[in-house]
Amino acid sequence: MQIRAHTCGRPTLLFSPRFYVILLILGASRSPDRIEQYTRNTAIVRVFVTGACGYKGSVLVPKLIAAGHDVVAFDIQWFGSFLQPHPNLTIVKGDVRHPGEVELDGIDAVIHLSSVANDPCGDLDPKLTWEISCLATMQLADRAARAGIRRFIYASSGSVYGVSDAPEVTEDLELLPLSEYNKTKMCGERIVLSYRQDMAVQIVRPATVCGYSPRMRLDVSVNMLTMQALAKSIITVFGGDQTRPNIHIDDITDLYLFLLDNPQHTGIYNAGFENISILDIARMVTERVPAEIVITPSSDPRSYRLNSDKLLATGFRPKKTVGDAIAELVGLYRQGVLKNEERHYNLQWMQKTVMS
């Protein structure tokens, strides 16, 4: 269901994004229960990936191709594209907010990664964040269901839990999102779940991802602290006591392939395997790169320990650690492959190129 006004040929929202979220969750039409049809392990040939040129997508897409899939890589390319040409790869530069740019004919599965990533970027323009991370998710899920696509994998975030005093955060705990980014992810989950009778829905709540990607990010904790040590020999830790879960980029991208191969595992899954304080991450970095640690006050209170036992029960196993990520980043920096570039910091790059 879409409610839009048209001005000069382009869609314009009549009400706030939250109004549409509530309306669509309460009023989404349902089709007959066909879930068994979609959870059978049938061959997946052609995969549509949103956010395919992003930090995770740039690692995931080559893995999908290597696994024998044809991939449609859809991305607005605010940060460029580092995907290499391949006969089984179609790269589409498009805006997920515009349904007319999303072509789903012949698609077997959707992996929806796109969003305005991280809290500071989400707060730059809340309306833009809701349109991309929530309303576009509704449009994509609805079109996928109507097109008869059997599989939908949604990349949510472990940060939807907010601050939690629970010894371990499991999937059934109350969600208390703090930022616009967290809130859009929570609503995106509810929207996608409303289509679980139309297609196999698999939702991943990842921990903070670390490690190298051709579309690098240096504004996530492990990567940021490692680069500070390499470039400045000083690591600035804000607070330090906050405990955050982590996952290596190879493991999170392997997980999407695992879910693609195992449609029987539907529902929501936490994905994080090392709950480490920010200060301890900094100390791990200094074991490989000599650097001074400077602790300053923090305005970010998020602290939680992610429990991924539900995911482990499916048979999935992580292969890499935070220590591996640090070692890989240090090696690539010293080889000249990894550089401290402005485009690797989402907030600064968006302020310079998207919001200017």
QUIJO-V91014 format. One record per helix or strand of 3 or more residues. SS is the DSSP state (a for helix, b for strand). FROM is the first residue (numbers start at 1). TO is the last residue. Records with the same first field share a line. If there is no record, write none. Layout:
SS->FROM-TO / FROM-TO
//
This chain:
b->5-7 / 10-12 / 46-50 / 70-75 / 89-93 / 109-112 / 151-155 / 200-206 / 208-210 / 234-238 / 243-248 / 267-271 / 274-277 / 292-296
a->17-27 / 35-39 / 57-66 / 99-101 / 119-124 / 126-146 / 158-161 / 180-193 / 221-232 / 249-261 / 278-286 / 309-312 / 322-334 / 342-344 / 346-354
//
